[in-house]
Amino acid sequence: MHATILSAVLGVAPAPTPAPAPDSAPPPPPVSVAPESAPAAGPAAPSPAPPPSRFVPRTDATRLAEAPVDGSKARWRPGVGLEVSSADKRFALQFNLLGQLQMVVHHTAARPGMDGGPDVPAVSDLTFAFRRARLIFGGNLFAPTIKYKIQLTA
């Protein structure tokens, strides 16, 4: 069926179907295909939102509306960290990590033995410590001028 439609549209004769070999099994019965229904115009429209309260300012509906996140806007900025923002710049989240590491090397020099005893060899001790860690979240909400910053310390 598709071959005849395609040949009618392109103006090309359909290719002949090969004849079945006499040894082969009989062809399967034809499958009836229901005509395709027209595709839907799109996803079902969401139910309308309830009317806003008279106590809510008129501009709040646009400020509280969903804002799509643009994946290409996620980027690393030195001094700021990883930043993800919405396409309209109303929402942004910045993620950063701050840490303080400490490494201590304690070296004891070799000493000769006392009263003919064995020599004491040199000893070096290495200590590595993670002193502080700070997780920092920042960004803006609803507008580029409303900023926030949260620091969690461990």
N, C-alpha and C positions, 0 to 999 in steps of 0.2 A: 504494500500500500504506500509506504513512504517512498519507495523507488519511483512509483508512478507520479506521485505529487512532485517529487524532485525533478523528474524528467520533464513534467509539464511546465514547471517554473523556469528551468534552465533551457528548455527547448532541445533536450538531448534524448535520444531514444534509449529506453531502459535496456540494460544488459540482459541477454537471455539467461534463464536459469538452467543449470546443467541437469541433464536427465539422470535419474537415479540408476545406479548399477543394479543389474538383475540379482546379484548375490546379497545386496544389503537389506537391512530390515526395513519394513514399511515406514514411511514418514509418519511423524506424530500427527495427531488430528489437529486441525487449525484451531487456534485460540481466538475466541471472539473478543474483540477489544471494544470497550464502551467508548463513545466519542468523548474527547477531552472537554471538560467544562472550561469555561473562560476563567482565567486566573482572577483571584480576588484583587480588588483595587489596592489593597494594602492591609496591614494589621487592623484589627477591630479598634475603633476609636475608643479611648478611655472615657469612662463616664465623666460628665462635667463636674468640676469642683464645686463644692457648696459655695454660696455667696459669702464674701468676706464679712467679718463682723464690722459693725459701724465704728468700733473702737480701735480698729487697726488702721494705721496710716495707709494711704493709697499706694505708696511706693514699696510697702513691705511685700506685696505679692511678687514683684519682680526681683526683689532682693532675696526672697526665700525660695525662688524657683530653682529647679535642678540646673546645675552647671556642669556640662560635660568636661571630663579631664582629657586634655590633649597629651597623648603619650609621647609625642615628639618634644614636648616642653620639659620633660624630665631631664635634668642636666646636673653636672657636678660643678660647683663654683668654689674655688679656694677661699677659705675664710668663712664661707656660708654653709657649705656641705652639699648634700643631695637635695635638690629642690624640685618639687612637682607642683604645677599650677594648673588652674582651669584655663580654658581657651580665652575666656573674657577677663582673666586676671583678678576675678573677685575672690577666689580662694587660692591659697598657696600653703604648702607644707614644706618646711625645711628641716632636714634631719642631719645632725652632726654628733660626733663622738669625740670627747676630749679625755685623754688619759695621761697620767704621770707615772713614768717608770723609773725605778731606781736600781742601779747596779753598783755593788760594793765589792771591791777586791781587797782582801786582807792578806798581806804577804809577811811571812815571818822568815827572816834570813837564817841561813845555816849557822850553827855554832859548833865550835869544837867541843868535844866531850870533856867532862871535868874529871880530874883524878884518874886519867888514863882510860876513861869510859868511851863508849862509841860516840861518834859525832852525831849531832842532831841535824837531819837534812832540812833544807828550805821547804816551807809549806806555803801554798797559795790557796786561799779559799775564795770562791766566787759566789756571791749571793745576788739573785735577781728578784726584785719585788715589784708588784703592780700596786703602787701606792694609792692612787685615786682614779676613779672613772666617773665620767659625767656624760649623761645622755641628754642632748639638747634638742628640743622641738621648738620651732618658731614658724611664723608665717603671717597670713592675714585672713580675716573672715569677712564676707559680705562686701567688702570694699578694700582697695589697696591701702586706705588710711587707717583701718582698724587692725592693729597688729597685736600679736600675742607671742609670748616666749615662756617655755617651761623647761626647767633644768632639773634632772633627777640625778642625785649624787649617791654613789656607792662607795 
